[in-house]
Amino acid sequence: MNIRQLDLNLLLVFDAVYRERSISAAARKLNLSQPAVSNALTRLRQFTDDKLFFRSGHEMIPTRAANSLAVPIRHALSAVEVGLSSLRSFDPATSTRTFRLGVNDFFRHMLIPTMANVIEREAPNIKLEFLVETLGAPVLLESLRLGEVDLSHLPLAVVEGLEDISFEHISNEKLQLMVRAGHPALSKPITLEVLSKLKYVATSNAPAVRTLVDHIFGEHGIKRDVVCVVPDTTTIPATVEMTDLVGVTSSNFLLRHQRDHALVALDTPLEFPAIRAGLVWSRAADEDQGHQWLREKAAQILRAALSVSAPVTADAL
């Protein structure tokens, strides 16, 4: 197989069909006719000597060969796109780029509405796609490397030392326990024994936080009795308010949700760490002027939102 004999435009067609699982949808995405996409796919099949996709109902299902090609092709196309973008001057007022941002429960309500407002006012032709983080940091980091996600927010402990990932420190989030106002535990000092007898609510989409909290409890000989697992962090405040369950949150998250729910921070003998968090992106996008604009806006929005409460200082780390 000689790569010099391959029309590289065929890779764009492959990527579109793979993502859309449809020839007609791929054609619309590429602004081509369906026959043109079908013809390109035929040429690529001849070149690879593999069917690549087969039809099942209304979907085009990739073969094993197609699945093995998908990641390197997407990586190559993303690298070319980022490289070309960095060569062009960026004007937010006229740009038609699409930016994809990974967001978690702690920050999406701070970021999404205001970012959408900024785009509407300053960059009306730019498109935003916000992707909820559900698969954990390793998968998200790979998505950043492949160009499938442009910018995200993560604990910096998972990215420091990675040569291909850049980051900007935004906050120090102190973890703490919360209960409803009037919770029976508030009537007496919170000892380790009291903590061992309480029941807890956790979330399934933040496994790293749950592991960290369980580890801290375990260091004090306590096995947390998690009796309710909810799908996302934003469900925890209402659940805590309606029950005697204890939730884990950050200081800023608790402050924001106290406006809508009768919640109280639980003073405990446990020492919870402050988690350094920030914006993260592929180092390949460092010099991309559009990306620089995006992360500057995101950083400004998050810092403004977090300024409603006193931040945990570095001395507390």
Secondary structure as a PSIPRED ss2 file (coil, helix, strand):
# PSIPRED VFORMAT (PSIPRED V4.0)

   1 M C   1.000  0.000  0.000
   2 N C   1.000  0.000  0.000
   3 I H   0.000  1.000  0.000
   4 R H   0.000  1.000  0.000
   5 Q H   0.000  1.000  0.000
   6 L C   1.000  0.000  0.000
   7 D C   1.000  0.000  0.000
   8 L C   1.000  0.000  0.000
   9 N H   0.000  1.000  0.000
  10 L H   0.000  1.000  0.000
  11 L H   0.000  1.000  0.000
  12 L H   0.000  1.000  0.000
  13 V H   0.000  1.000  0.000
  14 F H   0.000  1.000  0.000
  15 D H   0.000  1.000  0.000
  16 A H   0.000  1.000  0.000
  17 V H   0.000  1.000  0.000
  18 Y H   0.000  1.000  0.000
  19 R H   0.000  1.000  0.000
  20 E H   0.000  1.000  0.000
  21 R C   1.000  0.000  0.000
  22 S C   1.000  0.000  0.000
  23 I H   0.000  1.000  0.000
  24 S H   0.000  1.000  0.000
  25 A H   0.000  1.000  0.000
  26 A H   0.000  1.000  0.000
  27 A H   0.000  1.000  0.000
  28 R H   0.000  1.000  0.000
  29 K H   0.000  1.000  0.000
  30 L H   0.000  1.000  0.000
  31 N C   1.000  0.000  0.000
  32 L C   1.000  0.000  0.000
  33 S C   1.000  0.000  0.000
  34 Q H   0.000  1.000  0.000
  35 P H   0.000  1.000  0.000
  36 A H   0.000  1.000  0.000
  37 V H   0.000  1.000  0.000
  38 S H   0.000  1.000  0.000
  39 N H   0.000  1.000  0.000
  40 A H   0.000  1.000  0.000
  41 L H   0.000  1.000  0.000
  42 T H   0.000  1.000  0.000
  43 R H   0.000  1.000  0.000
  44 L H   0.000  1.000  0.000
  45 R H   0.000  1.000  0.000
  46 Q H   0.000  1.000  0.000
  47 F H   0.000  1.000  0.000
  48 T H   0.000  1.000  0.000
  49 D C   1.000  0.000  0.000
  50 D C   1.000  0.000  0.000
  51 K C   1.000  0.000  0.000
  52 L C   1.000  0.000  0.000
  53 F E   0.000  0.000  1.000
  54 F E   0.000  0.000  1.000
  55 R E   0.000  0.000  1.000
  56 S E   0.000  0.000  1.000
  57 G C   1.000  0.000  0.000
  58 H C   1.000  0.000  0.000
  59 E E   0.000  0.000  1.000
  60 M E   0.000  0.000  1.000
  61 I E   0.000  0.000  1.000
  62 P E   0.000  0.000  1.000
  63 T C   1.000  0.000  0.000
  64 R H   0.000  1.000  0.000
  65 A H   0.000  1.000  0.000
  66 A H   0.000  1.000  0.000
  67 N H   0.000  1.000  0.000
  68 S H   0.000  1.000  0.000
  69 L H   0.000  1.000  0.000
  70 A H   0.000  1.000  0.000
  71 V H   0.000  1.000  0.000
  72 P H   0.000  1.000  0.000
  73 I H   0.000  1.000  0.000
  74 R H   0.000  1.000  0.000
  75 H H   0.000  1.000  0.000
  76 A H   0.000  1.000  0.000
  77 L H   0.000  1.000  0.000
  78 S H   0.000  1.000  0.000
  79 A H   0.000  1.000  0.000
  80 V H   0.000  1.000  0.000
  81 E H   0.000  1.000  0.000
  82 V H   0.000  1.000  0.000
  83 G H   0.000  1.000  0.000
  84 L H   0.000  1.000  0.000
  85 S H   0.000  1.000  0.000
  86 S H   0.000  1.000  0.000
  87 L H   0.000  1.000  0.000
  88 R C   1.000  0.000  0.000
  89 S C   1.000  0.000  0.000
  90 F C   1.000  0.000  0.000
  91 D C   1.000  0.000  0.000
  92 P C   1.000  0.000  0.000
  93 A C   1.000  0.000  0.000
  94 T C   1.000  0.000  0.000
  95 S C   1.000  0.000  0.000
  96 T C   1.000  0.000  0.000
  97 R C   1.000  0.000  0.000
  98 T E   0.000  0.000  1.000
  99 F E   0.000  0.000  1.000
 100 R E   0.000  0.000  1.000
 101 L E   0.000  0.000  1.000
 102 G E   0.000  0.000  1.000
 103 V E   0.000  0.000  1.000
 104 N C   1.000  0.000  0.000
 105 D C   1.000  0.000  0.000
 106 F C   1.000  0.000  0.000
 107 F C   1.000  0.000  0.000
 108 R H   0.000  1.000  0.000
 109 H H   0.000  1.000  0.000
 110 M H   0.000  1.000  0.000
 111 L H   0.000  1.000  0.000
 112 I H   0.000  1.000  0.000
 113 P H   0.000  1.000  0.000
 114 T H   0.000  1.000  0.000
 115 M H   0.000  1.000  0.000
 116 A H   0.000  1.000  0.000
 117 N H   0.000  1.000  0.000
 118 V H   0.000  1.000  0.000
 119 I H   0.000  1.000  0.000
 120 E H   0.000  1.000  0.000
 121 R H   0.000  1.000  0.000
 122 E H   0.000  1.000  0.000
 123 A C   1.000  0.000  0.000
 124 P C   1.000  0.000  0.000
 125 N C   1.000  0.000  0.000
 126 I C   1.000  0.000  0.000
 127 K E   0.000  0.000  1.000
 128 L E   0.000  0.000  1.000
 129 E E   0.000  0.000  1.000
 130 F E   0.000  0.000  1.000
 131 L E   0.000  0.000  1.000
 132 V E   0.000  0.000  1.000
 133 E C   1.000  0.000  0.000
 134 T C   1.000  0.000  0.000
 135 L C   1.000  0.000  0.000
 136 G C   1.000  0.000  0.000
 137 A H   0.000  1.000  0.000
 138 P H   0.000  1.000  0.000
 139 V H   0.000  1.000  0.000
 140 L H   0.000  1.000  0.000
 141 L H   0.000  1.000  0.000
 142 E H   0.000  1.000  0.000
 143 S H   0.000  1.000  0.000
 144 L H   0.000  1.000  0.000
 145 R H   0.000  1.000  0.000
 146 L H   0.000  1.000  0.000
 147 G C   1.000  0.000  0.000
 148 E C   1.000  0.000  0.000
 149 V C   1.000  0.000  0.000
 150 D C   1.000  0.000  0.000
 151 L E   0.000  0.000  1.000
 152 S E   0.000  0.000  1.000
 153 H E   0.000  0.000  1.000
 154 L E   0.000  0.000  1.000
 155 P E   0.000  0.000  1.000
 156 L H   0.000  1.000  0.000
 157 A H   0.000  1.000  0.000
 158 V H   0.000  1.000  0.000
 159 V C   1.000  0.000  0.000
 160 E C   1.000  0.000  0.000
 161 G C   1.000  0.000  0.000
 162 L C   1.000  0.000  0.000
 163 E C   1.000  0.000  0.000
 164 D C   1.000  0.000  0.000
 165 I E   0.000  0.000  1.000
 166 S E   0.000  0.000  1.000
 167 F E   0.000  0.000  1.000
 168 E E   0.000  0.000  1.000
 169 H E   0.000  0.000  1.000
 170 I E   0.000  0.000  1.000
 171 S E   0.000  0.000  1.000
 172 N E   0.000  0.000  1.000
 173 E E   0.000  0.000  1.000
 174 K E   0.000  0.000  1.000
 175 L E   0.000  0.000  1.000
 176 Q E   0.000  0.000  1.000
 177 L E   0.000  0.000  1.000
 178 M E   0.000  0.000  1.000
 179 V E   0.000  0.000  1.000
 180 R E   0.000  0.000  1.000
 181 A C   1.000  0.000  0.000
 182 G C   1.000  0.000  0.000
 183 H C   1.000  0.000  0.000
 184 P H   0.000  1.000  0.000
 185 A H   0.000  1.000  0.000
 186 L H   0.000  1.000  0.000
 187 S H   0.000  1.000  0.000
 188 K C   1.000  0.000  0.000
 189 P C   1.000  0.000  0.000
 190 I C   1.000  0.000  0.000
 191 T C   1.000  0.000  0.000
 192 L H   0.000  1.000  0.000
 193 E H   0.000  1.000  0.000
 194 V H   0.000  1.000  0.000
 195 L H   0.000  1.000  0.000
 196 S H   0.000  1.000  0.000
 197 K H   0.000  1.000  0.000
 198 L C   1.000  0.000  0.000
 199 K E   0.000  0.000  1.000
 200 Y E   0.000  0.000  1.000
 201 V E   0.000  0.000  1.000
 202 A E   0.000  0.000  1.000
 203 T E   0.000  0.000  1.000
 204 S C   1.000  0.000  0.000
 205 N C   1.000  0.000  0.000
 206 A C   1.000  0.000  0.000
 207 P H   0.000  1.000  0.000
 208 A H   0.000  1.000  0.000
 209 V H   0.000  1.000  0.000
 210 R H   0.000  1.000  0.000
 211 T H   0.000  1.000  0.000
 212 L H   0.000  1.000  0.000
 213 V H   0.000  1.000  0.000
 214 D H   0.000  1.000  0.000
 215 H H   0.000  1.000  0.000
 216 I H   0.000  1.000  0.000
 217 F H   0.000  1.000  0.000
 218 G H   0.000  1.000  0.000
 219 E H   0.000  1.000  0.000
 220 H C   1.000  0.000  0.000
 221 G C   1.000  0.000  0.000
 222 I C   1.000  0.000  0.000
 223 K C   1.000  0.000  0.000
 224 R C   1.000  0.000  0.000
 225 D E   0.000  0.000  1.000
 226 V E   0.000  0.000  1.000
 227 V E   0.000  0.000  1.000
 228 C E   0.000  0.000  1.000
 229 V E   0.000  0.000  1.000
 230 V E   0.000  0.000  1.000
 231 P C   1.000  0.000  0.000
 232 D C   1.000  0.000  0.000
 233 T H   0.000  1.000  0.000
 234 T H   0.000  1.000  0.000
 235 T H   0.000  1.000  0.000
 236 I H   0.000  1.000  0.000
 237 P H   0.000  1.000  0.000
 238 A H   0.000  1.000  0.000
 239 T H   0.000  1.000  0.000
 240 V H   0.000  1.000  0.000
 241 E H   0.000  1.000  0.000
 242 M C   1.000  0.000  0.000
 243 T C   1.000  0.000  0.000
 244 D C   1.000  0.000  0.000
 245 L C   1.000  0.000  0.000
 246 V E   0.000  0.000  1.000
 247 G E   0.000  0.000  1.000
 248 V E   0.000  0.000  1.000
 249 T E   0.000  0.000  1.000
 250 S E   0.000  0.000  1.000
 251 S H   0.000  1.000  0.000
 252 N H   0.000  1.000  0.000
 253 F H   0.000  1.000  0.000
 254 L H   0.000  1.000  0.000
 255 L H   0.000  1.000  0.000
 256 R H   0.000  1.000  0.000
 257 H H   0.000  1.000  0.000
 258 Q C   1.000  0.000  0.000
 259 R C   1.000  0.000  0.000
 260 D C   1.000  0.000  0.000
 261 H C   1.000  0.000  0.000
 262 A C   1.000  0.000  0.000
 263 L E   0.000  0.000  1.000
 264 V E   0.000  0.000  1.000
 265 A E   0.000  0.000  1.000
 266 L E   0.000  0.000  1.000
 267 D C   1.000  0.000  0.000
 268 T C   1.000  0.000  0.000
 269 P C   1.000  0.000  0.000
 270 L C   1.000  0.000  0.000
 271 E C   1.000  0.000  0.000
 272 F C   1.000  0.000  0.000
 273 P C   1.000  0.000  0.000
 274 A E   0.000  0.000  1.000
 275 I E   0.000  0.000  1.000
 276 R E   0.000  0.000  1.000
 277 A E   0.000  0.000  1.000
 278 G E   0.000  0.000  1.000
 279 L E   0.000  0.000  1.000
 280 V E   0.000  0.000  1.000
 281 W E   0.000  0.000  1.000
 282 S E   0.000  0.000  1.000
 283 R H   0.000  1.000  0.000
 284 A H   0.000  1.000  0.000
 285 A H   0.000  1.000  0.000
 286 D C   1.000  0.000  0.000
 287 E C   1.000  0.000  0.000
 288 D C   1.000  0.000  0.000
 289 Q H   0.000  1.000  0.000
 290 G H   0.000  1.000  0.000
 291 H H   0.000  1.000  0.000
 292 Q H   0.000  1.000  0.000
 293 W H   0.000  1.000  0.000
 294 L H   0.000  1.000  0.000
 295 R H   0.000  1.000  0.000
 296 E H   0.000  1.000  0.000
 297 K H   0.000  1.000  0.000
 298 A H   0.000  1.000  0.000
 299 A H   0.000  1.000  0.000
 300 Q H   0.000  1.000  0.000
 301 I H   0.000  1.000  0.000
 302 L H   0.000  1.000  0.000
 303 R H   0.000  1.000  0.000
 304 A H   0.000  1.000  0.000
 305 A H   0.000  1.000  0.000
 306 L H   0.000  1.000  0.000
 307 S C   1.000  0.000  0.000
 308 V C   1.000  0.000  0.000
 309 S C   1.000  0.000  0.000
 310 A C   1.000  0.000  0.000
 311 P C   1.000  0.000  0.000
 312 V C   1.000  0.000  0.000
 313 T C   1.000  0.000  0.000
 314 A H   0.000  1.000  0.000
 315 D H   0.000  1.000  0.000
 316 A H   0.000  1.000  0.000
 317 L C   1.000  0.000  0.000
